[in-house]
Amino acid sequence: MLWVEALSFRLLDSYINTYNMKNFEGSDKMLNSTISPSITILGSSGGAAKAVLAILNQSVQDKNDPIHPIISHSQFHLIDMNQKDKVYFDQLFPHLSKQIKLHQLDLKNVSVFRKHLTKTNTKVVIDVSWADTIEMLNCCNDLGVLYVNTALENEQVDNNESLHGFPLAERYLKYQTRKNDFTHTTAITCSGMNPGVVQWMAIKLMQENPNKKPLACYIVEHDTSFFADQTLIEPNTIYTSWSVECFLDEAILSYPMFVYSHLPHYFYEEVYSMEYKVRLGDKEFYGCLMPHEEVLTLGELFDIQIGFIYRVSEFTTELIRKNLDRVDELWNWNQRLIDPEKGMVEGEDLVGVLLVYEDCEKYMYNSMKSSSIYAQYKTNATYFQVACGIYAALASLILDDIPVGIYNVHELLLKTESKYEEYLSYHMTDFVVGENKNSDGLLHQRLKWTK
């Protein structure tokens, strides 16, 4: 039996099929090809926005793409505090160039942002910035604008040094406190790869085994992406395939965290002082336990052990381990993105879900190589995976009849008739599903100390 609070695995499909859909009264929430909606993208100069625009650049010329009829008639307003010039966007996204308008503004100035939404008649906001999530949602809610983002941001938490070790939990608490206040918009939050796509993977695997309760659900990621040319490596520099600052927030500013019995549990240790075994068929790695949004959201829903186990490149892993006694100094080091534009990138980014049972383990993952992705999309594998999650949420917002409310991806899947899976699989086409014939158990059984 599935024990999703009062909901059983046996009733999961029935719940999805019979959910009472509400109408978004007085609004043109579900867009169609007869109008030309304005879409505003926040953080347009960053890596995530670059990947999202790369997909939209394909969508606008692909008549089979689910959102083509709308995207081909849309105007895109790109906002960034440090905006790139028009040439940058024209060269990377030639099929969108005539539909793009650039704006440079600080999203801390909420009144200016609100005026922008009104003046441009924005219908959808795609937020891949560091702007305060609650502030952006509040603006969208006041004006009935649809909203999608990839992570929770909160400036008040970021500026409070007393929250060292627990920034994500505090961001999540503030978000949860306000979530039900937004009653005039529809939003899908935390819909990147992880969080985002991984919740879909978890729900999908559970639906395939409705009568068997897992002991644990681990979100797993093994990112081996790194420059092939070692001469590109600079001293005193941290390299990651996405925002280095955000990575360090998880890797050295936070304590290792997992959820059990719906409650977050923390180890008062450095994240990189411990690692945990993961097997996915013939693939095996050890990763660190890090706090992540999907761990908290899935932990509210499922009464099992849930955690995120993450391993980055060996270069960055060893660099942090060598500096465990002075990790605070790493904030002052140079930060570099593993960008295929700078040089050939080897390796892959594997992201998935591992369900643990007493006698076996079931898994599902997607793996992408930057060397393949860059050729078509001019971005790396990590950002492209994130963009696929954003695309799926965007498509569901503008094509499906989603009731008013703020949804995480698993809530979208369980409470609405969203076609998220259909949209996701249009650009993320390859998934590996398998089973380990025995189990490595819970976190304490997978643990290996590194110091």
N, C-alpha and C positions, 0 to 999 in steps of 0.2 A: 504493500500500500504506500502511496505517496502521501507524505505528511506535511504538505505545504499548508501550515497552520491548520485550518479546518478542512482543507481540500485534500483529496486522496489522489494518488497517481491514477487510479482507476477512473476517476472522474475528470481528469485533466482535459482530455479531448472534448468531452461533453461541455465542460466549462467554457472552453474557447469558442465552441460552436454556438452556444446559447447565450453568450454575453449580450446584455441589453444595450444596444448602441443608442447613444443620445445624439440629437441634432445640435449643430452649432448655430443656434438661432440668430438671425440678424447679421450674418456674416457670410462672406464668400470664401470660407475656409478651404473647401475642396476646390482647388483651382482647375481650370480647363483650358483647352487650346484656343478658346475664343477671346481670351483676354491676354494682355501682355504684362505680367506681374514684374514688379521690381524686387530684386533680391539683393540684400546687403550682406557683404562678407566682412567680418571683423578680424583683424590681424592678417590683412591681405599680403603683407610682405614676408610672412613666415613660411616655414617649411610645410606645415599642414595645409595652409591655404594654397600653396603652389601645387600640391598633389590633388586637392579638390578641384581646382581650376583645370588641371590637366585632364581629369575625368570629364568635366563639363565641356571641355574643348573637343573631346571625342563625342560626347552625347549630342552636341549641337549639329554634328554632321552625320550622325547615325540614325536613320529614320526608324530603325528597329528598337532603339533605346527607349525604355518605358517613359522617360521624361522628355524625350525629344520634342513632342508637340508644344510643350510649355517652355522649355529652355530655349528653343529656337526663336521664341518671340519675347524673351525676357531681357530686361536691362539689369546689368550687374553694377552695383555701387560698392567699390572696394575702399575700406577704411583701415588706415594704419597711422599710428603716431609718427612713424618714420617711413613714410610711403616711398615705394620705389617709383621710378619714372615710367612713363607710358611705353617707352621703347622696350623695357624689360618685359612687360605684359604682352606687347605686340609680337615679340620674337618667340615667346614661349607658347602663347595661346592665340595664334593667328585667326582661328575660326570664331573667336569670341571678341576680337579686338574692337569691332564696331559697336559692340554691346556693352563695353566697359566704360565706366566713369570713375575717376579717382578722387578720393577725398583724404585729406590729412587732418586728423583731429585726435585729441586725447579723450578716450572714453571715460576718464574720470569726470569729465564735464558732462554730466548726465543730461542737463537741459539742452545742450547743443546736440547731443545724440538724439534726443527726443524730437527736436526740430527737424533733424535730418530725416528721421523716419516719416514724419508728417509731410515734409516738402517733397520727398521722393516717392511718396505713396508706397512705401515698402510693404510687401506682403509676407516676406520670409526673411529671417535673419539667420545666417550661418555663422556661429561664433567659434572661431579657432584662435581667439586672442587670450590675453591674460586679464581681461576685464572682469570685474566682479560679477559673478553669475547672477546673484540676486538682483543687483542693480539693472542688469540687462533684461532679466525676466520681468522686472517691474515695469520697465519702459514698454516692452512688448505686450504685456498684459493690459496696460492702460489703453493701448492703441489697437488691440486685437490682432497683433502681428504674430505669425507663427515663428517658432524658435527651435534651433537645434544646436547643440554644442558637443564637445568631446570630453570635457573634464570639469570639475568644480573648482572655481577660483574665488578667493575672498581676500581682499586687500587687508582688512582688519586683522585677520588671522596671520597673514604673512608678516605683518609689522609687529606682531606681539611675540617677543623673544621668550616669554614665559611658557609658551606653548611648544617649546623645543621638544621634539620626540613625538608629538601628537598633532601635527598640523592638519593632516587629512581628516582625522576624526572630528576636529573642530569645524572644518569646512563643511563636512557632511551634516553635523548637528545643526549648524546655522541654516543650511539648505532645507533640511527636513522640517525645521521649525516654521519656515515660510512657504513650503511647497503647496499646501492646501489653500493659501491665500490667493493664488493666481487662478481666477475663475473666468477670465475672459480671453484666454489664449489656449492654444494647444502647443505643447513643447515636448521634444524628445531630448533628454539630457544624457550626457556621457555615452554618446554613440560614436565611438571610434572603433579601434580594434579591441583593445582592452583598456578600459571598459568598452562594451558595445557588442561586437561580434561574438565575443566569448560567452556572453549570456545566452545568445541564440544557440551556440554549440551545446551549452550545458542543458538547456531546456530540451533540445532535440535529442540528446543522448538519453535523458531521463524519460522522455516520451516513448522511446524505443524499448525501454525496460520498465513498464509502468507498475509492475507488481513487486519490484525488487528495490529496496531502499539502500542507497550507498552509504558507506561510512563517512566518506569525505568527497569533496569536490575541489580539485586544485586547478587553478588557472596557471598554465605553464608557458614559459617563453625562453627560447634559447636563440640569442642573436649573435651569430658568429661574424657578422659583417665587419670588414676592416679593409683598409687600403692594402692593395697588393704590393705597391712600391713603398718599402720601408723608409726610403729617403724622404718621404713626405712627412714623417713623424717628427714633431718638434718637442724639445724638452719642456718639462713642467707644463704639460698640456693634457687635458682630459678630452677623450674622444668618445662620442656616442652617436647613434644613428638618428637621434631625435634631440630635443632641447636638453642640453647638458645641465642647465640650471634646474629644470624639472626632474631630471634623473637624480641629481644630487639631493634634491628634496626628499626623495624616497630612499636613497642609498646611504646617506650619512646624516641627514637631519632628523630622520625618523627612527623609531624603534621597530624591530621585527614584530609583525602583527598577524594574527589569524582570528577567525570568528568560530565560536562553538557555543551551542545552546543560545544562539542569537546574540551573544555578547562578544565584543572584541577582547582578545587576550594579547598581552604584550610581554616580550622578553626584554629585560633591561640590559641589553647587550648591543654591541655594534652589529648592524645588519650583516657586514662581511666577516663576522667572527664565526658564523655558522652557515652550513649549506645542507641541502636536502636532495636526496636521490629522486630522479624522475626517469621512468622507462616508458617509451612509446614504441612498442615493437622492437625493432633492431636499433632504435635510437636511444641513447642513454646520456644523461648529464646530471650534474649537481648544480643547483641554483640557490640563491639567497631568498629568504622570506621577506617580502616587502609589503607595506600597506598599499592598498589600491581600492578605488571606488567600488568595483564589482564585488570585492570581498565583503564589503559592508552591506551592499544592497542584496546580494544573494544570501548573506548571512541573516538578514531579517526574514527572508522567505523560507529558508530550509534549515531544519534543526540537525545539521551535520557539521563536521569540521570543514572549514573553507579557508583557503589561503592562496596567495600568489607567489609562485616560485620562479625566479628570474635569473638568467645568466647572460651577461653581455660578453663582449669580446675578451679574449684572454689578456690582451694588452691592458685594457681598463680594469679588469678584475685584479690582475697582479699589482697594478699601480695603487689601487685602493688598499689592498691587503698590506702592502709595504708601508702604508702611511696610516695604519689603524690607530697608532698612538698620537697622531696629530691630524686627524681628519678635517678639523676646522680650517686648517691651512689650505686645503684643496679648493676652498671657495675662491682663493686668490690666484689660483693657477689659470692659465689660458684655457678657453673652452672652444672646441672645434667640432663641427658636424662632420660625420662620415658621409661625405657628399660625392657621388660619382662624377660630378662636374669637375672636381679637383683632381681626380685620378681613379683608376680602375678599382672597384670594390669587389673583393672576394667574399665568399660565405653566403649565408642566408639568414632570414629572420623567420623562425618557427614559433607560431603562437597557437595555443589550443587549450583543451580541457581534458583533465584526467579524473574519471570517476573511480573511486576506490571501493571495492567490496571485500568481504572476508576472504573469498577464494579466487578473485580475479580482479582485473582492472579494465575499464573501457575508456577509449580515448578518441579524440577528434582534433585535428589540427590543420592549419594552413601554413604553407611554407613558400616564401618567395625570395628570389635572388635579385639584388640590386642591379647586377649586370644585365639581367633580362628586362627588368622594369624600366631602367633608365633609357634604354633604346627607344621605347615607345612613349614614355610619359615624362622623361627628364626629371625624375625624382628617385629617391631610394625606396627600397622595399618596405621599410618601416612606415614611412609616411604614406605610401600607397595603400597599405593595409588600413591605416587610419581613415584615409579618404574613402575607402570602400564602405566603411561603417557609416560615415557621414552621408554618403550617397544614398544608402539604403534608408536611412532615417528621413532624409530630404524627400525621397520619392514617396515614402509612406505619408508624409505630411501633406504633400500636394496632390496625391492621387487617391488616397484612401479616405474613407469617411471615419476619421478618428475623433471620438468625443473630446470635448473640452477637458483639459487636465494636463498635468506634468507627468511624463512617463520616463522611467528608465526602460532599457530595451526589453528586459524580461517582463515588465509590466505591460509594455506594448504588445508582446506576444500572447500573454495570458488574459488580457482584458479587452482586446480589440480584435478586429478582423483584418489587421494589417497584413500586407503581402511582403513583409520585410525580407523573408527568405528569397522570394522571387527576385526582388530588386538587388539584394546583396550578391546573389549568384550570377548576375549579369556581368559584373566586372571581376568578382572573386570567384573563379571557376573551379579551382582545384582544392579538394578537401580529402584528407586521409582519415579513415575511420578504421579502428582495429581493437584488438583485445589482447591483454597480457594474461596468460593462463594461470598466473599466480599473482599474489598481492604483496607489495612492499609495506603495506600497513599505513599507519597514521604518521604524523610529523615526527614524533619522538623516535619512531622506528627507522626513519629515513635520515636522521640527523648525523652530520659529521662536523666536528669542530675544526676550525682552520687556524686557530691560534694556540 
